[in-house]
Amino acid sequence: MIRCLGCGEPFRGAPQPGGWMCPACNRLHTRTELATQAMVAGPFTAPVVHAPIAPHVLVQSRPCLACGYDLLGLVSTGACPECGAPVERSLRGNLLEFADTQFLKEMRLGARVVFIGTLVALGVSLVVGAGALAFGMAAQSGVNVTGGRWTELLPRITEFVGSIVVLAGWWLLSRPDPGQLGEDTGAQSRRWLRIFLVAEIGATLAAFVVAMVPGWQAAMANAMSGAGPVTISMGLVIVVLSGLATVVATTGRFFAAVAYIRSLAPRVPDAALHKEATRNLWLLPILNTVGILLCGLGPLAATILFLIMLNRLSKGVAGAMERAKLAALRDQAAAEVNAMRNA
């Protein structure tokens, strides 16, 4: 990790033409000083070695990793006429460290939003479940407990808002790479992921709308216990269907999300993440469906395993961004050395 030589503040962002001004102590670091630090691999970063590519003219279509421009006919030592990115950077494959910086920032932000949104949703569901258990135990003991309308509306509101937040995070995380080379192995899983996310939001929205109708919980209780007359209303039908749709959409989203993460693992690169995603590809859907019979702990276990995997992906993207920054500084240092030799 590159730090300020005066106060130790971590270097963030990209170096400017004049160097980097530390925001903590206002010390100005030249690009040469930054590149000198980048030459030494720190404890938090892996060294990046760029094998030289012999100068040649591209005779096949290759997209620019930064903007997707077709580089056919350009010299490997030149620059993309569309965005100015070095052509050589686009010839090094699909590792995330060579991807567009803005694309990596959106991926990291999306991973963090999904992680936080899923974690908050898990906490809310645990609180709601504990509250429902407490109400049920109190009712069985003969205590007249009335939670009020908020006990019906609050879980649905938080569920719907949480779905919107998770959808926004996944939309950023699953954005297509404009510089993807060759076949996009994550295209199909990304497409299904977005379909299931929209379906999940629709199901939670339907449940929220029904929760606004007074008396549907009593109708559901009568239908489940047979203690009273059962009135088959449109609200009751929607509640049942939306519940089933939520389970199906959530299970499908788990499957598509894990498949998409598995397609990203070789680009991190992280063999352990790929192995973990391959295992979770069948394990998480089982825990989210059949695991409900295990005192309802299956979905909880599936969410925890998913959070662990998502956190690993987020760290992998952050590491790729750090390596890309170090590689840019090393390339800049090499260019400065070559310029001095040729002068």
Long-range contacts (C-beta under 8 A, 24 or more apart in sequence): 1-42, 1-43, 1-44, 1-45, 1-322, 2-34, 2-37, 2-38, 2-42, 2-325, 2-326, 2-329, 3-37, 4-29, 5-29, 5-33, 11-325, 14-101, 14-325, 14-328, 15-328, 15-329, 15-332, 31-329, 31-332, 31-333, 31-336, 32-333, 32-336, 34-329, 35-329, 35-330, 35-332, 35-333, 35-336, 36-333, 37-329, 38-326, 38-329, 38-330, 38-333, 39-330, 39-333, 44-322, 45-319, 45-322, 45-323, 45-326, 46-319, 46-323, 48-97, 48-323, 48-326, 48-327, 48-330, 50-92, 50-327, 50-330, 50-331, 53-88, 53-91, 53-92, 58-87, 62-90, 62-91, 62-181, 63-90, 63-178, 63-179, 63-180, 63-181, 64-90, 64-179, 65-89, 65-90, 65-98, 65-99, 65-100, 65-179, 65-181, 66-90, 66-100, 66-178, 66-179, 67-100, 67-178, 67-179, 68-178, 68-179, 90-179, 90-181, 93-181, 94-177, 94-180, 94-181, 94-182, 94-267, 95-267, 95-268, 95-269, 95-320, 96-264, 96-267, 96-268, 96-316, 96-317, 96-320, 96-324, 97-320, 97-321, 97-323, 97-324, 97-327, 98-324, 99-177, 99-179, 99-267, 99-320, 99-324, 100-177, 100-178, 100-179, 101-321, 101-324, 103-175, 103-177, 103-178, 103-179, 104-317, 104-320, 104-321, 104-324, 105-321, 106-172, 106-173, 106-175, 107-172, 107-173, 107-175, 107-317, 108-314, 108-317, 108-318, 108-321, 109-169, 109-172, 110-169, 110-170, 110-171, 110-172, 110-173, 110-174, 110-175, 111-169, 111-173, 111-310, 111-313, 111-314, 111-317, 112-169, 112-314, 113-165, 113-166, 113-168, 113-169, 113-172, 113-173, 114-166, 114-169, 114-170, 114-173, 114-310, 115-169, 115-307, 115-310, 115-311, 115-314, 116-165, 117-162, 117-165, 117-166, 117-169, 118-166, 118-303, 118-306, 118-307, 118-310, 119-307, 120-162, 120-165, 121-158, 121-159, 121-162, 121-166, 122-300, 122-303, 122-304, 122-307, 124-155, 124-158, 124-159, 124-162, 126-300, 128-154, 128-155, 128-158, 129-296, 149-214, 152-211, 152-217, 153-208, 153-211, 153-212, 155-211, 156-204, 156-207, 156-208, 156-211, 157-208, 159-204, 159-207, 159-208, 160-201, 160-204, 160-205, 160-207, 160-208, 163-197, 163-200, 163-201, 163-204, 164-201, 166-197, 167-197, 167-198, 167-200, 167-201, 170-194, 170-197, 170-257, 171-197, 174-260, 185-263, 186-259, 186-260, 186-263, 186-264, 189-256, 189-257, 189-259, 189-260, 189-262, 189-263, 190-256, 190-260, 192-252, 192-255, 192-256, 192-259, 193-253, 193-256, 193-257, 193-259, 193-260, 195-252, 195-256, 196-249, 196-250, 196-252, 196-253, 196-256, 197-249, 197-253, 199-245, 199-248, 199-249, 199-252, 200-246, 200-249, 200-250, 200-253, 202-245, 202-249, 203-242, 203-243, 203-245, 203-246, 203-249, 204-242, 204-246, 206-238, 206-241, 206-242, 206-245, 207-238, 207-239, 207-242, 207-243, 207-246, 209-238, 210-235, 210-238, 210-239, 210-242, 247-288, 247-289, 250-288, 250-299, 251-285, 251-288, 251-289, 254-284, 254-285, 254-288, 254-302, 254-306, 255-281, 255-284, 255-285, 257-306, 258-284, 258-306, 258-309, 261-309, 261-310, 261-313, 264-313, 265-313, 265-316, 268-313, 268-316, 268-317, 268-319, 268-320, 270-312, 270-313, 270-316, 272-312, 273-309, 273-312, 273-313, 273-316, 276-309, 276-312, 277-309, 280-305, 280-306, 280-309
